[in-house]
Amino acid sequence: MDTSQRSLCTLFEQLGLSADPASVDRFITEHSPLDPAVHIVDAPFWRPAQSSFLKQQMTADAEWVEVVDELNVRLRGQ
């Protein structure tokens, strides 16, 4: 069983993005606010593989879903 801690930094690692806290904050700042009409998985800044991973996590209510939700909230400035 995988018991590793899920966080925005580890999600960014999964997505192949710079994953240190400053880089995560910079990404969120650069891409905020996300249009309320756009679902996070359909945001224009994701590469196809990143979008696919996020969709998979959201539709399966998988292990990353809480962290993806956290990212969604932060991208919308809530």
C-alpha positions in Angstrom: 0.0 0.0 0.0 1.2 3.5 -0.9 1.2 5.6 2.3 3.1 8.6 0.9 1.7 12.0 1.7 -0.2 13.8 -1.1 0.4 17.5 -1.4 0.4 20.2 -4.1 4.2 19.7 -4.4 3.8 16.0 -5.0 1.0 16.5 -7.4 3.1 18.9 -9.4 5.8 16.2 -9.5 3.3 13.8 -10.9 2.4 16.4 -13.5 6.0 16.9 -14.5 6.1 20.4 -13.2 8.5 22.2 -11.0 7.4 21.1 -7.6 9.1 23.2 -4.9 6.7 25.4 -2.9 7.8 28.7 -4.6 7.2 27.1 -8.1 3.8 25.9 -7.1 2.8 29.3 -5.8 4.2 31.0 -8.9 2.2 28.6 -11.2 -1.0 29.3 -9.3 -0.4 33.1 -9.4 0.4 32.9 -13.2 -2.8 30.9 -13.9 -5.2 32.6 -11.6 -8.0 33.3 -11.5 -9.3 30.4 -13.5 -12.5 31.2 -15.3 -15.4 29.8 -13.3 -16.9 28.3 -16.5 -13.7 26.2 -17.1 -13.4 22.8 -15.3 -9.9 22.5 -13.9 -9.2 19.4 -16.1 -10.0 21.5 -19.2 -7.9 24.5 -18.3 -5.9 25.6 -21.3 -2.5 25.5 -19.6 -2.4 21.7 -19.2 -0.6 19.5 -21.7 -2.8 16.6 -22.9 -1.1 14.1 -20.6 -1.6 16.4 -17.6 -5.2 17.0 -18.4 -5.7 13.2 -18.8 -4.2 12.4 -15.5 -6.3 15.0 -13.7 -9.5 13.8 -15.4 -8.7 10.2 -14.4 -8.2 11.3 -10.8 -11.4 13.3 -10.7 -13.7 10.8 -12.4 -12.4 7.9 -10.3 -12.4 9.8 -7.1 -8.8 8.5 -6.8 -6.0 9.1 -4.4 -5.1 12.6 -5.8 -8.7 14.0 -5.8 -8.4 16.0 -2.6 -5.2 17.6 -3.8 -6.7 18.4 -7.2 -9.6 20.0 -5.4 -7.2 22.1 -3.3 -5.4 23.2 -6.5 -8.8 24.0 -8.1 -9.7 26.2 -5.1 -6.4 28.1 -5.2 -6.6 28.6 -8.9 -9.9 30.3 -8.5 -8.7 32.5 -5.7 -11.1 31.2 -3.1 
